[in-house]
């Protein structure tokens, strides 16, 4: 028996079912409200003697035979296990029912379309807040779990000052009431949901963040002498951390230093905010991963696709596939690019949910996919095109993004082909071959997609230019001439010498001379349509222009 995931000491089976029940896990038999915490998750190994953590939740990978299930339940009971998870569908026999009643070990099922690795990841994310304390399923310190605005108001009441809760990037996550008692700079921060750049820069220049993140005590910030418009009050801030990880900070606008009691209340509040932030993060991670796994399963097709669509609420519903990618500035900004991808994926999910309540969107790899339900007789692709353009217009130019759109998939079996079409259109847009488009159907960029795929084939085979193009390339390299450039311009201009010469910035007579010269050097018959097509294909696919 191999222990794979450690849970917080006091996480109960009921808590796990509250968060994952109906999505990943279902309680088949037994007491879901069994008292006591789950000490860990273990994977069933039929070849090894169990070595379980206290009150373990056991993943019965490969366990299906009813007689073996009964034996396993009795074995787990001797080790005081909390529950056994089997892959759905589960055949529940009278013997199994009796064994559950006898042993007290709950029997759960893992939903079809979900993986064991997915379940383990969900449990790890769900219970990540165990490092800093325990949380009840619905409330933390009497406040709704994850409700940062309620927390901010409670803190404001304790220290008698308006507060904000901010993340590591000084983005406002929540704020209390009474902000009218603060100064114009606080109002500016609230409205923008971000500390203004001039204030953030002043804080960084004075080492405020460095001091804030190296102590667990409140830090007083006096920037009144910095000449910053709108700043009228002092600030007191305390870091919010879970162990060594800095999650964010709490900021209060004050007229004078806090009393000792209020200082202690602010320190206590930081620990409470940590619990709520971790709860929010765990819940968001669970939802993201679940939707991403279900969406990925649906897009891949196969036996599990229909079940995944059903769990997404899209069974027997025609859908259009959207594929969105962020165009990044390069490897130096990988972390920032990953954050942009996740933010844009979340934004796409929100945008699509306003279009149709059963839309689904998630980040799969480096691409955010969306499934948009359509009416069978409607023009789904064009509707998706409008939806994607509207989304990118709202995003603006702050993040460079493009969207490829696939055809309508009327069943789970058609989804892989629809995804492939969306991916092919997206690849054209990412390569810059889409003539400046930000959104495209495959039909809009089909030729460009074929050229990219031909380039892949050529690269895989190691093909090199041949015939006239090869001779012209060799001549240009030896004599520093421009015959390939001339041929490319002439072909692109369909033989219009005036337009072609203008494109390469030479006199038409000079261009005509080069044409005669390339015909001689390359042995190129300019009047032969087959020769023109062959040259154009080689110049586009085998020897594309440098970008």
C-alpha positions in Angstrom: 0.0 0.0 0.0 1.7 3.2 -1.1 0.8 6.5 0.6 0.6 9.2 -2.1 -1.1 12.2 -0.7 -1.0 13.7 2.8 -4.1 15.5 4.1 -4.4 17.9 6.9 -5.0 16.1 10.3 -8.6 17.1 10.9 -10.1 16.9 7.4 -13.2 14.8 7.6 -14.9 12.5 5.1 -17.9 14.8 5.2 -15.7 17.8 4.2 -14.3 15.8 1.2 -17.8 14.9 0.1 -19.0 18.4 0.5 -16.4 19.7 -1.9 -16.0 16.8 -4.3 -19.3 15.0 -4.0 -21.4 15.1 -7.2 -18.3 16.0 -9.3 -15.6 13.5 -8.6 -16.8 11.3 -5.8 -20.2 9.8 -4.8 -21.0 8.1 -1.6 -22.4 4.6 -2.3 -22.6 3.1 1.1 -21.7 4.0 4.7 -21.7 7.1 6.9 -20.5 10.2 5.1 -20.6 12.1 8.4 -18.4 9.7 10.2 -16.6 11.5 13.0 -12.8 11.9 13.0 -10.4 13.3 10.5 -8.7 11.7 7.5 -5.1 11.2 8.1 -4.0 10.6 4.5 -4.8 9.0 1.1 -3.3 5.7 0.1 -3.3 3.7 -3.2 -4.4 0.0 -3.0 -1.7 -2.4 -3.9 -2.8 -6.1 -4.0 0.8 -7.3 -3.8 1.8 -5.5 -0.6 0.7 -5.5 3.0 -1.3 -2.4 3.9 0.7 0.3 5.7 -1.9 3.0 6.1 -1.9 6.4 7.7 -4.6 6.9 10.4 -8.2 7.0 9.1 -6.9 6.6 5.5 -9.0 7.2 2.4 -7.9 4.3 0.1 -8.0 4.5 -3.7 -8.9 1.1 -5.0 -7.1 1.3 -8.3 -8.0 -1.8 -10.4 -10.3 -3.2 -7.7 -13.6 -4.3 -9.1 -14.4 -8.0 -8.2 -17.2 -8.0 -5.5 -15.5 -10.7 -3.5 -12.2 -8.9 -3.5 -14.0 -5.7 -2.5 -15.5 -7.4 0.5 -12.1 -8.8 1.6 -10.5 -5.4 1.1 -13.2 -3.7 3.3 -12.5 -6.1 6.1 -8.8 -5.6 5.8 -9.2 -1.8 5.9 -11.4 -2.0 8.9 -8.5 -3.6 10.9 -6.5 -0.5 10.0 -9.3 1.9 10.9 -9.6 3.3 7.4 -12.2 5.9 6.7 -13.3 4.8 3.2 -12.6 2.9 0.0 -12.9 4.5 -3.4 -13.7 2.4 -6.5 -14.0 3.3 -10.1 -17.6 3.8 -11.3 -19.7 1.9 -12.2 -19.6 -0.2 -9.1 -21.5 -3.4 -8.7 -23.0 -3.3 -5.2 -23.9 -6.8 -4.0 -25.6 -7.8 -0.8 -22.2 -9.1 0.5 -20.7 -5.6 -0.1 -23.6 -3.9 1.6 -23.2 -6.2 4.6 -19.4 -5.7 4.7 -19.8 -1.9 4.8 -22.4 -2.1 7.6 -20.1 -4.5 9.5 -16.8 -2.7 9.1 -18.0 1.0 9.1 -15.7 1.7 6.1 -17.5 3.9 3.7 -17.7 2.9 0.0 -17.3 5.7 -2.6 -17.1 5.8 -6.3 -14.9 7.8 -8.6 -16.9 9.2 -11.5 -16.4 8.0 -15.0 -14.4 10.4 -17.1 -12.2 11.3 -14.1 -8.7 9.8 -13.5 -7.1 8.6 -10.3 -4.4 11.1 -10.7 -7.0 13.8 -11.1 -8.7 12.7 -7.8 -5.3 12.7 -6.0 -4.6 16.2 -7.3 -8.0 17.5 -6.3 -7.6 16.2 -2.8 -4.2 17.8 -2.5 -5.4 21.1 -3.7 -8.7 21.0 -1.7 -6.8 20.3 1.6 -3.8 22.6 1.0 -4.7 24.9 3.9 -3.8 22.3 6.4 -0.4 23.9 7.0 -1.9 26.9 8.8 -4.9 25.4 10.6 -8.2 23.8 10.4 -11.3 25.1 8.7 -14.9 24.0 9.0 -16.7 23.3 5.8 -18.9 26.4 5.7 -17.2 29.0 8.0 -13.9 30.2 9.2 -14.0 32.0 12.6 -17.7 32.5 12.1 -17.4 34.1 8.7 -18.4 32.5 5.4 -15.4 30.5 4.1 -13.6 32.4 1.4 -15.7 35.6 1.8 -12.9 38.1 1.9 -15.2 41.1 1.9 -16.8 39.8 5.1 -13.4 39.3 6.6 -12.3 42.8 5.6 -15.4 44.3 7.2 -14.7 42.3 10.4 -11.1 43.5 10.5 -12.2 47.1 10.0 -14.5 46.8 12.9 -11.8 45.4 15.2 -9.2 48.0 14.4 -11.6 50.9 13.7 -10.1 51.7 10.3 -10.9 51.0 6.6 -8.8 48.2 5.2 -8.0 46.4 2.0 -6.8 42.9 1.5 -4.2 42.7 -1.3 -2.2 40.0 -3.1 1.6 39.9 -3.7 1.2 42.1 -6.8 -0.7 44.8 -4.8 -4.0 43.9 -6.5 -7.0 44.5 -4.3 -8.8 41.2 -3.4 -11.3 42.7 -1.1 -12.0 45.9 0.9 -14.1 46.9 3.9 -16.8 49.6 4.1 -16.0 53.1 5.5 -13.5 53.8 2.7 -15.0 57.3 2.6 -13.1 57.9 5.9 -9.8 57.3 4.1 -8.1 59.6 1.6 -8.4 60.0 -2.2 -5.5 57.7 -2.9 -7.4 54.8 -1.2 -10.4 55.6 -3.3 -8.3 55.5 -6.4 -6.9 52.1 -5.3 -10.4 50.7 -4.7 -11.7 51.9 -8.0 -8.8 50.5 -9.9 -8.6 47.3 -7.8 -4.8 47.9 -7.9 -2.4 50.1 -5.9 -1.5 52.9 -8.4 1.9 52.6 -9.9 3.3 55.8 -8.3 2.4 54.6 -4.8 3.7 51.1 -5.5 7.0 52.5 -6.8 7.4 54.8 -3.7 6.7 51.8 -1.4 9.3 49.7 -3.2 11.9 52.5 -3.3 11.6 52.9 0.5 11.9 49.2 1.1 8.5 48.9 2.6 7.7 45.6 0.9 11.0 44.1 1.9 10.4 45.1 5.6 6.7 43.9 5.4 7.6 40.4 4.1 10.3 39.7 6.6 8.3 40.3 9.8 5.0 39.0 11.1 4.4 42.3 12.9 2.5 45.4 11.5 4.6 47.9 9.6 3.8 51.6 9.6 4.2 53.5 6.4 4.5 57.2 6.3 4.7 58.6 2.7 3.1 62.0 3.6 6.5 63.7 2.8 6.7 62.0 -0.6 4.5 64.6 -2.4 2.1 62.0 -3.7 -1.2 63.4 -4.7 -4.2 62.2 -2.8 -2.3 60.7 0.1 -3.5 62.2 3.4 -3.3 59.3 6.0 -0.7 56.9 7.4 -0.9 53.3 6.5 -0.3 50.2 8.6 0.2 46.9 6.9 0.8 43.3 7.9 1.9 40.4 5.8 -0.4 37.4 5.2 1.5 34.2 5.1 1.1 30.4 5.3 4.4 29.1 6.6 7.1 30.6 4.5 4.8 31.5 1.7 3.7 35.1 1.4 0.1 35.2 0.3 -0.6 38.9 0.4 -1.1 41.7 2.9 -3.7 43.7 4.9 -3.5 47.5 4.7 -5.3 50.0 6.9 -5.6 53.7 6.5 -5.1 55.3 10.0 -4.7 58.7 11.5 -2.4 57.5 14.3 -0.7 54.3 15.4 -2.9 51.5 16.6 -3.2 50.6 20.2 -1.6 47.5 21.5 -4.9 45.6 21.5 -5.7 46.7 17.9 -2.2 45.8 16.8 -2.7 42.3 18.2 -6.1 42.1 16.5 -4.4 42.9 13.2 -1.8 40.2 13.7 -4.6 37.7 14.5 -6.6 38.9 11.4 -3.6 38.1 9.2 -3.7 34.4 10.2 -7.5 34.3 9.6 -7.0 35.9 6.2 -4.4 33.3 5.3 -7.0 30.6 6.0 -9.6 32.3 3.7 -7.0 32.9 0.9 -5.9 29.3 1.0 -9.6 28.2 1.0 -10.3 30.4 -2.0 -7.2 29.2 -3.8 -7.9 25.5 -3.0 -11.5 25.8 -4.2 -10.4 27.6 -7.4 -7.8 25.0 -8.1 -10.2 22.2 -7.6 -12.7 23.8 -10.0 -10.1 24.7 -12.6 -8.5 21.2 -12.6 -11.8 19.4 -12.7 -13.1 21.5 -15.6 -9.8 21.2 -17.4 -9.7 17.5 -17.1 -13.3 17.1 -18.1 -12.8 19.4 -21.1 -9.6 17.7 -22.1 -11.3 14.3 -21.9 -14.2 15.6 -24.0 -12.0 17.1 -26.7 -9.9 13.9 -27.0 -13.0 11.8 -27.9 -13.2 8.2 -27.1 -15.4 6.2 -24.7 -15.0 8.8 -21.9 -15.9 11.9 -23.9 -19.7 11.5 -23.7 -19.5 11.1 -19.9 -17.2 14.1 -19.6 -19.7 16.2 -21.7 -22.5 15.0 -19.5 -20.7 16.2 -16.4 -20.1 19.5 -18.1 -23.8 19.8 -18.9 -23.3 19.5 -22.6 -24.5 16.0 -23.5 -26.4 15.8 -26.7 -25.8 19.5 -27.4 -24.1 20.8 -30.6 -21.1 22.9 -29.6 -18.4 25.1 -31.2 -14.8 24.8 -30.1 -12.9 28.0 -29.4 -9.1 27.8 -28.9 -7.4 30.8 -27.4 -3.7 31.5 -27.0 -1.6 34.3 -25.6 1.2 35.6 -27.7 4.1 36.0 -25.4 7.2 38.2 -25.6 9.7 35.2 -25.2 11.2 32.8 -22.7 12.4 35.6 -20.4 8.8 36.2 -19.4 7.6 32.5 -19.0 6.2 33.1 -15.5 4.3 36.2 -16.5 3.1 34.5 -19.7 1.7 31.6 -17.6 -0.1 34.0 -15.3 -1.6 35.8 -18.4 -2.8 32.5 -19.8 -4.6 31.6 -16.6 -6.1 35.1 -16.2 -7.3 35.1 -19.8 -8.7 31.6 -19.5 -10.6 32.7 -16.4 -11.8 35.7 -18.3 -12.9 33.6 -21.2 -14.9 31.3 -18.9 -16.7 34.3 -17.4 -17.4 35.8 -20.8 -18.8 32.6 -22.1 -20.9 32.0 -19.0 -22.7 35.3 -19.8 -23.3 34.1 -23.4 -24.8 30.7 -22.3 -25.0 29.3 -18.8 -23.7 25.9 -20.0 -20.6 27.1 -21.8 -17.4 25.4 -20.5 -13.9 26.8 -20.7 -10.6 25.8 -19.2 -6.8 26.0 -19.7 -5.4 22.8 -21.3 -1.6 23.0 -21.7 -0.9 26.5 -23.1 -4.2 26.8 -24.8 -7.6 27.9 -23.3 -10.5 26.0 -24.9 -14.1 26.9 -24.8 -17.2 24.9 -25.7 -20.1 27.1 -26.8 -23.6 25.4 -27.2 -25.4 26.3 -30.4 -28.8 25.8 -31.9 -28.7 23.0 -34.4 -30.0 25.1 -37.3 -28.1 28.3 -36.5 -24.8 29.4 -37.9 -22.7 28.3 -34.9 -19.3 29.2 -36.4 -20.3 32.8 -37.2 -21.9 33.2 -33.8 -18.7 31.9 -32.1 -16.7 34.3 -34.3 -18.7 37.3 -32.9 -18.4 36.0 -29.4 -14.6 35.7 -29.7 -14.2 39.1 -31.3 -16.3 40.7 -28.5 -14.1 39.0 -25.9 -10.8 40.2 -27.5 -12.2 43.7 -27.9 -12.9 43.7 -24.1 -9.5 42.4 -23.3 -7.9 45.1 -25.5 -4.2 45.4 -26.3 -2.8 44.8 -22.8 -2.5 41.1 -23.6 -1.9 40.0 -27.1 -4.2 37.0 -27.8 -5.7 35.2 -30.7 -8.6 32.7 -31.1 -9.1 29.9 -33.6 -12.6 28.5 -34.1 -13.6 25.0 -35.2 -16.8 23.8 -36.9 -19.9 22.8 -35.1 -19.6 19.4 -33.4 -23.0 17.7 -33.2 -21.8 14.8 -31.1 -18.9 13.7 -28.8 -17.5 11.7 -31.8 -17.1 15.0 -33.8 -15.3 16.9 -31.0 -11.7 15.8 -31.8 -12.0 16.9 -35.4 -13.6 20.2 -34.3 -10.7 20.8 -31.9 -8.2 19.9 -34.6 -9.7 22.5 -36.9 -9.6 25.2 -34.1 -6.0 24.3 -33.3 -5.0 24.6 -37.0 -6.6 28.0 -37.3 -5.0 29.0 -34.0 -1.6 27.9 -35.2 -1.8 30.2 -38.3 -2.7 33.1 -36.1 0.1 32.4 -33.6 2.6 32.1 -36.5 1.7 35.6 -37.8 0.5 34.2 -41.1 -3.1 35.3 -40.6 -2.8 38.7 -42.3 -3.2 40.5 -39.0 -6.3 38.6 -37.9 -7.0 38.0 -34.2 -9.8 35.6 -34.7 -10.3 33.1 -37.6 -12.2 30.1 -38.7 -10.2 27.3 -40.4 -12.0 28.2 -43.6 -10.5 31.7 -43.4 -6.9 30.5 -43.1 -7.1 27.1 -44.7 -4.4 27.7 -47.3 -2.0 29.2 -44.7 -2.6 26.1 -42.4 -1.8 23.8 -45.3 1.4 25.6 -46.0 2.5 25.4 -42.4 1.8 21.7 -42.4 3.7 21.2 -45.6 6.6 23.0 -44.0 6.4 20.5 -41.1 6.6 17.6 -43.6 9.5 19.2 -45.5 11.4 19.8 -42.3 10.8 16.2 -41.1 12.1 14.8 -44.3 15.0 17.2 -44.5 14.1 18.3 -48.1 16.2 21.0 -49.7 15.4 23.3 -52.6 15.9 21.7 -56.1 15.8 22.8 -59.7 15.7 26.5 -60.7 15.2 27.7 -57.1 18.2 25.8 -55.8 20.4 27.3 -58.6 19.2 30.8 -57.9 19.8 30.4 -54.2 23.4 29.2 -54.9 24.0 32.1 -57.4 22.7 34.7 -54.9 25.0 33.3 -52.2 28.1 33.4 -54.4 27.5 36.7 -56.1 25.5 38.6 -53.4 22.7 39.0 -56.0 18.9 39.4 -55.5 17.5 36.9 -58.1 15.5 34.9 -55.5 14.0 38.1 -54.1 13.2 39.2 -57.7 11.5 35.8 -58.5 9.5 35.9 -55.3 8.3 39.5 -55.9 7.3 38.7 -59.5 5.3 35.6 -58.6 3.6 37.4 -55.7 2.6 40.2 -58.1 1.3 37.7 -60.7 3.8 38.9 -63.3 3.0 42.7 -62.8 6.5 44.2 -63.3 5.6 47.6 -62.1 4.0 46.3 -58.8 6.8 43.8 -58.3 9.6 46.4 -58.8 7.9 48.8 -56.4 7.7 46.0 -53.8 11.5 45.5 -53.9 12.3 49.2 -54.4 14.1 49.1 -57.7 13.5 50.7 -61.1 11.2 48.6 -63.5 14.1 48.4 -66.0 16.4 47.0 -63.4 13.7 44.6 -62.4 13.3 43.4 -66.0 17.0 42.9 -66.3 17.0 40.7 -63.2 14.1 38.7 -64.6 16.1 37.9 -67.7 19.1 37.1 -65.6 17.2 34.7 -63.3 15.7 32.9 -66.3 19.2 32.4 -67.6 20.9 31.4 -64.4 18.1 29.2 -63.0 17.0 27.7 -66.3 13.5 29.0 -65.5 10.7 29.0 -68.1 8.6 32.0 -67.0 5.9 31.1 -69.5 5.3 27.6 -68.1 2.5 27.6 -65.5 3.8 24.4 -64.0 7.3 25.9 -63.5 5.7 29.0 -61.9 3.7 26.9 -59.5 6.7 24.7 -58.6 8.8 27.7 -57.9 6.1 29.4 -55.8 5.6 26.2 -53.8 9.3 25.8 -53.1 9.7 29.4 -52.1 6.8 29.2 -49.7 7.4 25.7 -48.3 11.0 24.5 -48.8 12.8 27.9 -48.7 10.4 30.3 -46.9 11.6 33.9 -46.5 13.4 34.7 -43.3 11.1 36.4 -40.7 
